[in-house]
Every structure is written in C-alpha cells, then in structure tokens.
C-alpha cells in the first residue's frame, strides 16, 4: 500500500498537500534522561521527526502551523534545533533564532510559482528548506526557464529581509524552479513580537565593528550605515570551508570574530625540487650500504669501484688485440691472419670485459612531467598553509587596485577556524570607495610565496618529521609487552592514516589498498592529496653509531 501511495504522490508532483511517511523500523524509538537543571525527566520520541529524506518533518509542520501565541517553549526549542541545518538561519543571534522560530510558518509551492513579484512591496521573509528558486528581472519569472545559467538560491538561503525592515519596492522576481518548501516570517508578526529591535541590535554591532577599523575612520555615519546594510553576516564552524577560491570571489569578507586560514593546493610533481628529491630517495630503494667516514670500505673495494666508474660499459678487446700485435712484431712474427677476438680465445691473464654495475631500474608506471619521468604514484599534491587571517582583517582587497596583468591568479582556499564574517559584494563596495580609501588600499599589499618555495618548505618539514619519529623510536626503549587494550568490534572507517601518506618503499610491492583522497583542480584532472611522504632512507643506527640498541647510549 505504501508503494502504491508513493507512485501516486510522484504523479501529483507539486500539487500534493500531505506527506505519507513510511514508519521506520526502530528497536527503541523513544528514550528519556534526567535533567538536573529542570529536576525532571525529558522524553524524546524519534518517530516524531521521521520523514522522507530532505522534507520538513510532519511534527515540525504541525508546530509551524500553530499560531505564535499557541506555541510552547518546547515547540519553539524543537523547531529552532531543527532549523540549525539552514545556514542563513544559523547566522542570526540565539535570541533572534528563538523569536524567528516562534513566528515562522510553513509553506510549500510547486514549480513556476512566483513568490515575489517585481514592483510590489515586500511583506515577508523566506527561508528555503527544500528546493531551488531563481531570481530574475522580469515580472512573471519566465526568463529563468530560458536562461541556461540563471541566478539560483538553494536550501539554506533566505531572501526578503530588507522588505521587513523598510517599505521598499521589490527590485526583482523570485520564482520556484521545482517543488520548494519555505519557512515564512510575515511582517505583522515580525513587528508584533519586536523582532525588528533584535535585528537593529545586530546592525549596531556591525556598525561598531566597521567604525573601529582604520580603513573607515574617515567615513561619515551615513556612509557607514550604507555599508552595514550591504553586508551579510555568515558564521562558520571549525574546519568548515568558506571559499574554494576567494581570489575570483565576487565578494569581500571582513572577519569580525575568530580567525581563518589561507591554504594553497600545490602540485608537487610540477616542482623541480620535488622531482630531484624523489629520485634521490628512490636510489636507496635497493638498500645500498651507507658510504660515510664512519664505515669506510677496504682499499681494494674502493679501487674496484673507481675502475668501474671510470670505464663504464666498454669493450677492451681491441686494446688487447693491439697489444698482442705489438708483442708479436717485436718477436719477428707476422700478423697477417685473422684472430678471433672472442672472450674465450684471449689469454686468461687479460681477463674478461670490464662492465659497470647498473642499478636496478624501478619497474612501475611512469608519467611524463616537465622535468622528466616520475612514478605515477608519486604525482601527488598537498595543502600548504600560507597565512592566518585574524579578527579585524579583510579578505579580497589586496589586489583590488592592481591591473589584471599584475594580479596573482592562483586559487587560494579559505578555511574557518571558528569565525564570523561580514560578506559584501565587490561591486557595491567599489561604489562607496573614495580617494582616501584608494590611497590606503594602495599601501595594503599581501604577497604570498611561490609554489616552488612552498614545495621546498613541505619537503623540509616532511624530512624533519620522519627523522624525528625515527630518532624517538630509537631513543625510547620499546615495550616488551604490549599495553592492555580492550577488545572492540572493528568498524568500517573511511579514513586511515595511510590514506594521506605516500609510501615510496611500496612501489614494487603488492600492498593492501587504502582509500585515497582526491582534490579538484581548476582546468586540471583531480589530484591525490597527501600529508606526508615516507621515503627509503638509511637506518638511523648508521647515522648515529653510538646508538646500537633502542634506549641504550654507548
């Protein structure tokens, strides 16, 4: 029966009014715990929020369809927790989030439904919970279905905020591209429950932040309020991606709280330093002895190596033949007959041909780079930290006045360390710029290091980390008995330390494969990302002969 209802519902598409929820099988759908603050037991039923993937839960729809005055604190808190998945809702302060959860209502519209019409006054704020909408300049929104690349707003976005704060006329049309679910805040409820005062508090904090910046000290209050109205506050948790490439971003970001990091994805195979470093370590893959003053070979062996290196892969049979000819001429014998110059026919005292020992070649698939052949598995990349942006700094202004031929067009990634930013579009900011701002920005320059310097830094840090681990392992005496570890069932995990580690020693060995992480590149194929490279190396006992055994200094 459930399957038939699903087929019927798919045929209705955007005209269905209610969701048919299939009851999921759960052993313990309800659980409770004791709350010390409230001195009571709190019960949570997971079946209240079971629904189809992506849709607004039926229990939450019931709460959103109640009148604001009928909603309890428990309903408001449950709705607020559910809406944390929306980025635009999460950007507001906590008191404002609770007020919004109290007054918002639920709406669902089908494809081609016009939400906001150009030229009309705005009366509502819309949060998109599911689906997509397009922003157009025509009145009926038909151009969005003809444009191959329309301007879209997706899940987590919001629009219509300025219509609540002012009685301005809509400058564009918003139309649904597919079935879309909204959480709507009407202007009447917005003013009745004094949400405008909370919004003005947030605007006042932004104004105080801009006023403290040296860049805007000469601006008037009126001009600074225009900048405040153009900005949108966005909050990012630790490790969250802010921008994949802020150089080509169409907005400027002001860090008002926390900090973030600027990263650069570099292709190590495109650097000559990496190419030289790889082949220097691959020469040790045959475990050759260490040639140092601590362990000198005997004189005979050194002479043999010198002779082999001095005469590589040469046939000396002609020299032997010439020596025989001169010896026979001195003895008065004729040398008109042909002599077989094979190795077996020559005297045993002259010996065989001298041949140089060639090192065994690395048998693995190769890739042709700018500097030569490189093993395919060694063609990797790494994320390098370049700069840390602290509170009060600006991102996206360091090249705004430079001509295009002098700009650094390399893509740079921005990752949050727990930050809050105010995002302003570059076009709008340039309209507010004056001569004083231009003069200050001309002195504001940030030069990031080249890819070659970053590659050298990565290789130096990688070599030091490997040496440090080997040294600690040598100095610290190993445990004779392993520590007690409780037996736990093995879980299938995607991440493994070996997934982000390149092992040069296992090129010719069949090892158990681990999942690898690929990073997207602009106009280039994906690149494997690593954090460390384990290369063939000499034993640390040969470098430090005073340490023969672990933990023992001789």
Beta strands, then each sheet from edge to edge (+ up, - down):
strand 1: 30-35
strand 2: 40-45
strand 3: 105-109
strand 4: 114-116
strand 5: 124-130
strand 6: 133-136
strand 7: 151-153
strand 8: 158-159
strand 9: 173-176
strand 10: 180-186
strand 11: 232-243
strand 12: 251-267
strand 13: 366-369
strand 14: 372-375
strand 15: 380-389
strand 16: 394-395
strand 17: 413-425
strand 18: 501-503
strand 19: 518-521
strand 20: 524-529
strand 21: 532-534
sheet 1: 1+ 2-
sheet 2: 3+ 10- 5+ 8-
sheet 3: 4+ 9- 6+ 7-
sheet 4: 11+ 17- 12+ 15- 20- 19+
sheet 5: 11+ 17- 12+ 16-
sheet 6: 13+ 14-
sheet 7: 18+ 21+
end
